[in-house]
Amino acid sequence: MSNGIEPTQTTVEPSVDAPKTPAMGEEVVIRLDNVNKWFGHFHVLKDINLDVRRGERVVVCGPSGSGKSTVIRCINRLEEHQQGDIIVNGVTLTNDVKAIEAIRKDVGMVFQSFNLFPHLTVLENLILGPIWVNKTPRKEAVDTAMYYLERVKIPEQASKYPGQLSGGQQQRVAIARSLCMKPSIMLFDEPTSALDPEMIKEVLDVMVELAQEGMTMICVTHEMGFARSVADTVVFMADGQIVEKNSPKELFANPQEERTRQFLSQIIQH
Amino acid sequence: MDGVLASLAQAAPFLLKGAAYTVVLSIGGMACGLVLGFLLALMRLSPLKLLRWPARVYVSFIRGTPLLVQLFIIYYGLPQAGIRLDPIPSALIGFSLNMAAYTSEILRGAIASIDRGQWEASYSIGMTPAQTMRRTILPQAARVALPALGNSFVSLVKDTSLAATIQVPELFRQAQLITARTYEVFTMYLAAAALYWVLSTALSWGQHRMEARATRHVRV
């Protein structure tokens, strides 16, 4: 495996070739400084240090239970950390509710289980935030929503309810819902893990396009093909720690840590 | 037979007037009970013990004592504490306080049944807890709660007959007053029963309409 790891059969290559545009700026938009978190007695995050620059595309991978989802859930305060600092767009996360809500408006999140609002149509899902959080006029919100539905290629589903869509379509709606808030940062929490294999690609394609446009992204995923083609940085986590962090090329070809090698070899075995 | 019809015709205006009170007490009690019940449900779901416990004790007390006794405490008992209320306000307060306890349990269960992901998705687009409750959680919880709330409502319609014991001129009281004059006990109480039946059936129908509306989004 010293000659690198090719994407596996189960990994879907995004169809769009993502040129590695050097869009990444110098400005650090997310900083995690010695972040620690416990669930009860379980030490789930241990001294996490991570800087993310504007436009940087970070993929976080690692075995389940390694704390990778918890890390990104701390960034928009769906989880509270107990030690260390998390600074998003220059604002340090505390219990200041207004600050948290401001950060959440600017940090979109896509969940493994979509979490669309089942009682609202696709269009209503998309305009809910703009109308009630940003007080956008309804017409403008609808126009924005339709624009993003075009972007994720399902404008014709606008008047359907989430339950009438396939998993891949639901996840694309969920991405559009986040984008309607015009965030500058997007967090993806295993966005394709709940999808059937044939639907993974349609969701990855949307994510690749976003990446190409210079969106700052942190993506927890097992899609190594995606990591390889769009990520600037791959972070490998295990047991609540960042074990290794590097460019995808380096990390896949020359993993420095035994734990990383172990994990990568397990991924490609099936 | 003609005699029965004639006495029914004579009694009709009184029975219908009584039925109107029944409707007012039912809808008033349910409406106030829902509002209070929602507040109690929020208290019970609160992370603060100081809010949770009073709500818990209240619900336990109301559910653990007969409605009839509660009405008596309000109408006959409160005057001794210097609070004198007319029959109809007494009944309305009694029914509201009683319904609040039952609806709070229904609403609490319904709210708690909504997936945590719905809260998280709402928070992730910057919604406040209040906005999330109003726009995301309640509409879904309502669908869960509606059948049980409907049952409570139908029970309330029938339980309003207890107000007869505190001088409220509602349907059952009217039937009692008429039978005291005419001794047509069987006919009048049957007529009153028929009217209760019509009222509760109409209300159940309304409830089904609302359920159908609330479940529009469920795939068929």
Interface residues (C-beta under 8 A of the other chain):
Chain A: N76 L78 V97 E101 A102 R104 K105 V107 G108 M109 F111 S113 N115 L116 F117 P118 H119 L120 T121 L128 G129 W132 V133 N134 Y161 P162 G163 Q164 A174 R177 S178 M181
Chain B: D115 G117 Q118 E120 A121 S122 Y123 S124 I125 G126 M127 T128 Q131 R135 T136 P139 Q140 R143 R216 H217 V218 R219
